[in-house]
Every structure is written in C-alpha cells, then in structure tokens.
C-alpha cells in the first residue's frame, strides 16, 4: 500500500510539472520568416499568432500574391517552430509519446 501512495504522489507531482510547463509555453515565442526576413511573424508556444511585421520593400502593389505567399510561408514556419517547442518542452513528461490533446 505504501508503494501505491508513493506512486500517487509522483503522479500528482508530474501533473503539476506538466501544468506549469503548459503555462510557460504561453509565455514563450518563436519567429517565422520569409523572403530573407522581409516578413516576420511571432507565435506563442500555444500557437497563437501574436505579431506580423512586413518591411516596406515586401509591398509591391503590382504583386500582391507574392506578399500573400510570404506571409503564408512565415506563418507556417512559425507554427512548425511552435510545435517543435511544445514537443520539446512537453516531451520530457511523456517520454516522447505523442498524446493527443495534451499539447
């Protein structure tokens, strides 16, 4: 019975650590870029788009499609980095297992 109590304490401690790591992800950010840095986006560790910066040289009224592509590429780059950040931070608790809905 003592082993069961010890195990439950360990599980509770791990849950608290996971919750803290989830909260910390919200405060971490990653950047995605495109076009050599003419478009930069910032995303939180929870994959929330926080900022888009577009340098003037990226704006060509005759080529709006290019700007759209640059923004799309930068956002996708940032989202991939945010996913990698979450997997890195939370993976230490799951032993590398991908648990759907956890993060």
C-alpha positions as a Markdown table, in Angstrom:
| # | Residue | x | y | z |
|---|---|---|---|---|
| 1 | Unk | 0.0 | 0.0 | 0.0 |
| 2 | Unk | 2.9 | 2.3 | 0.7 |
| 3 | Unk | 4.1 | 1.9 | -2.9 |
| 4 | Unk | 0.7 | 3.0 | -4.2 |
| 5 | Unk | 0.8 | 6.1 | -2.0 |
| 6 | Unk | 4.3 | 6.9 | -3.3 |
| 7 | Unk | 3.2 | 6.3 | -6.9 |
| 8 | Unk | 0.2 | 8.6 | -6.5 |
| 9 | Unk | 2.4 | 11.4 | -5.1 |
| 10 | Unk | 4.7 | 11.0 | -8.0 |
| 11 | Unk | 1.8 | 11.2 | -10.5 |
| 12 | Unk | 0.5 | 14.3 | -8.8 |
| 13 | Unk | 3.9 | 15.9 | -8.9 |
| 14 | Unk | 4.3 | 15.1 | -12.6 |
| 15 | Unk | 0.8 | 16.6 | -13.3 |
| 16 | Unk | 1.8 | 19.8 | -11.5 |
| 17 | Unk | 5.0 | 20.0 | -13.5 |
| 18 | Unk | 3.1 | 19.4 | -16.8 |
| 19 | Unk | 0.6 | 22.2 | -15.9 |
| 20 | Unk | 3.5 | 24.6 | -15.2 |
| 21 | Unk | 5.2 | 23.7 | -18.4 |
| 22 | Unk | 1.9 | 24.3 | -20.3 |
| 23 | Unk | 1.6 | 27.7 | -18.7 |
| 24 | Unk | 5.3 | 28.6 | -19.5 |
| 25 | Unk | 4.6 | 27.7 | -23.2 |
| 26 | Unk | 2.2 | 30.6 | -23.4 |
| 27 | Unk | 5.0 | 33.0 | -22.5 |
| 28 | Unk | 7.5 | 31.6 | -24.9 |
| 29 | Unk | 7.6 | 32.8 | -28.5 |
| 30 | Unk | 9.1 | 31.7 | -31.8 |
| 31 | Unk | 9.5 | 33.7 | -35.0 |
| 32 | Unk | 9.0 | 32.5 | -38.6 |
| 33 | Unk | 10.4 | 34.4 | -41.5 |
| 34 | Unk | 10.1 | 34.5 | -45.3 |
| 35 | Unk | 11.7 | 36.4 | -48.1 |
| 36 | Unk | 15.0 | 36.8 | -46.3 |
| 37 | Unk | 13.4 | 38.4 | -43.4 |
| 38 | Unk | 11.1 | 40.9 | -45.2 |
| 39 | Unk | 8.1 | 39.2 | -43.5 |
| 40 | Unk | 8.4 | 38.1 | -39.8 |
| 41 | Unk | 5.7 | 36.6 | -37.7 |
| 42 | Unk | 5.7 | 35.8 | -34.0 |
| 43 | Unk | 3.8 | 32.9 | -32.5 |
| 44 | Unk | 3.3 | 31.9 | -28.9 |
| 45 | Unk | 4.2 | 28.4 | -27.6 |
| 46 | Unk | 0.4 | 27.7 | -27.7 |
| 47 | Unk | 0.4 | 28.5 | -31.5 |
| 48 | Unk | -1.3 | 31.9 | -31.2 |
| 49 | Unk | -0.3 | 34.4 | -33.8 |
| 50 | Unk | 1.0 | 37.4 | -31.9 |
| 51 | Unk | 2.6 | 39.7 | -34.5 |
| 52 | Unk | 3.2 | 40.2 | -38.2 |
| 53 | Unk | 6.0 | 42.5 | -39.4 |
| 54 | Unk | 6.3 | 43.4 | -43.0 |
| 55 | Unk | 9.1 | 45.5 | -44.3 |
| 56 | Unk | 8.2 | 48.2 | -46.9 |
| 57 | Unk | 10.2 | 46.5 | -49.6 |
| 58 | Unk | 7.9 | 43.5 | -49.5 |
| 59 | Unk | 5.0 | 45.6 | -50.6 |
| 60 | Unk | 4.5 | 45.8 | -54.3 |
| 61 | Unk | 1.0 | 46.8 | -55.4 |
| 62 | Unk | 1.6 | 45.0 | -58.7 |
| 63 | Unk | 2.4 | 41.7 | -57.0 |
| 64 | Unk | 0.1 | 41.2 | -54.0 |
| 65 | Unk | 0.2 | 37.5 | -54.5 |
| 66 | Unk | 3.9 | 37.5 | -53.6 |
| 67 | Unk | 3.2 | 39.3 | -50.3 |
| 68 | Unk | 0.4 | 36.8 | -49.5 |
| 69 | Unk | 2.8 | 33.9 | -50.2 |
| 70 | Unk | 5.5 | 35.5 | -48.0 |
| 71 | Unk | 3.0 | 35.9 | -45.1 |
| 72 | Unk | 1.7 | 32.4 | -45.5 |
| 73 | Unk | 5.3 | 30.9 | -45.6 |
| 74 | Unk | 6.3 | 32.9 | -42.5 |
| 75 | Unk | 3.2 | 31.9 | -40.5 |
| 76 | Unk | 3.7 | 28.2 | -41.4 |
| 77 | Unk | 7.4 | 28.5 | -40.5 |
| 78 | Unk | 6.5 | 29.9 | -37.0 |
| 79 | Unk | 3.8 | 27.3 | -36.4 |
| 80 | Unk | 6.2 | 24.5 | -37.1 |
| 81 | Unk | 8.7 | 26.0 | -34.7 |
| 82 | Unk | 6.0 | 26.4 | -32.1 |
| 83 | Unk | 5.0 | 22.8 | -32.5 |
| 84 | Unk | 8.7 | 21.8 | -32.1 |
| 85 | Unk | 9.0 | 23.9 | -29.0 |
| 86 | Unk | 5.9 | 22.3 | -27.4 |
| 87 | Unk | 7.1 | 18.8 | -28.3 |
| 88 | Unk | 10.5 | 19.6 | -26.7 |
| 89 | Unk | 9.1 | 21.1 | -23.6 |
| 90 | Unk | 6.3 | 18.6 | -23.0 |
| 91 | Unk | 8.2 | 15.6 | -24.4 |
| 92 | Unk | 10.2 | 15.3 | -21.2 |
| 93 | Unk | 7.0 | 14.3 | -19.4 |
| 94 | Unk | 5.6 | 11.9 | -22.0 |
| 95 | Unk | 8.8 | 10.2 | -22.8 |
| 96 | Unk | 8.4 | 11.2 | -26.5 |
| 97 | Unk | 4.9 | 9.7 | -26.8 |
| 98 | Unk | 2.5 | 11.9 | -28.7 |
| 99 | Unk | -0.6 | 12.0 | -26.5 |
| 100 | Unk | -3.4 | 13.6 | -28.5 |
| 101 | Unk | -5.0 | 16.6 | -26.8 |
| 102 | Unk | -2.2 | 17.0 | -24.3 |
| 103 | Unk | -0.5 | 19.9 | -26.0 |
